[in-house]
Amino acid sequence: MPRVVVELPRVPEPPDEADVLREQLDYLLGGARFHGKCDCPDCERYRRVRHALLEPLTSVKYTHPLQTPLEMTEPRRRKRRALD
């Protein structure tokens, strides 16, 4: 009696999360000149993502007129170097 080989369908591996995020950012940036001008779902999504990505640059701790974000991290770097 011949042997029957059953092949199960292959389940594709999930895509890399970073690739999906890049793809979505490319999509939003590709339509950036249109997004944000109305209340369609894409415009709302563009505004939410834009706000989330720019939040570190507009938060209160970075608004000090004499310090840039890099300068604000310098004390920690000097402290680490002193411990080495």
Secondary structure as GFF3:
##gff-version 3
##sequence-region A 1 84
A	DSSP	alpha_helix	17	30	.	.	.	ID=ss1
A	DSSP	alpha_helix	41	58	.	.	.	ID=ss2
A	DSSP	three_ten_helix	60	62	.	.	.	ID=ss3
A	DSSP	alpha_helix	69	83	.	.	.	ID=ss4
###
